Amino acid sequence: MASQPERQYDVSFAGTADPAATDTPWSEAEAPSTAELLSQLGEDRLWLLRQLDSGRWSRWRLDLAALERELGQLIDQAGERL
């Protein structure tokens, strides 16, 4: 079975030098609080962990698990600073 070629992804900010100047999907009045964002990140982290534990993305499991741990540490540190 032939392996898939590595893909390159463009992660630039749509041509703007200032990422804060980009449009957001919500207005300032609807913007989630920092605590809400951290909560959502925590939920997304748990989802990723469940996916890894179920055997998804086995080729990238070690890298994704390392990123998941770093994300958990980042969420914990941000929560402590609130």
N, C-alpha and C positions, 0 to 999 in steps of 0.2 A: 504494500500500500504506500503510495507516494505521499510525502508530507506536504502540507500546504505551505506556500511561501509566506514569510513574515510580511505583515501589512504595515504600511506607514500611515499614520493618522495625523491630520492637520489639527493641532490644538491651539491655533492662534485665535486671537480675539477679534474675529471678523474684520480685520484690517484696521482696527483702531489701536492707538498706542495706549489709551487709557481704558482699562476694562471697566472702571466705575462709570464710564460715560455710556455704556451700552444699555439698551432697554432691558427692563426686568419684566417678568410675566405678571407682576402685581404692582399696584399703585403704592405710594408711601403709606397710605392709610391702611392698606391690606397687608403690608409687609410683615412676615412672621418675626416674632421676637427671637433673640439669640437662644433662649432656652428652648423654644419650639424647634429651631433649626438643629440644635444639638440633639434633641429628642428624635427628630427624623433621621439624623445621621446614625444615631444608635440603633434605630430600627433597621436602617439599610445595612449596617454592619452585621446585625444578627441574621438578616436575610442572606448576606454573602456567606457567613459562617455555616448556615444550614445547607446552602448549595454546595459548599466545599465538602462538608461532612457526608453529603449524599453521593459524592463521587463526581460531581460535575467538574468540568475543566481540569481533568486529571493531569494534562500536560503542563498546566500552569499552577498547579495546586500549591507548590512550595512558595512561589513568588506571591500568589494571591493571599496565602496565609500570612506571609510576612507583612504585606500591606494591610491586611485586616488587623493584625496586632498593632501596627503603627497608628492606624485610624482609631483603635480603641484607646490608645495612650493619648492621642491628640484630643479626643472627646473628653476623656477624664480630666486632662489638664485645663481645657477650656471651661469645663463645668466647675472646677475648683476656683477659677478666677472670677466667676460670676457672683 
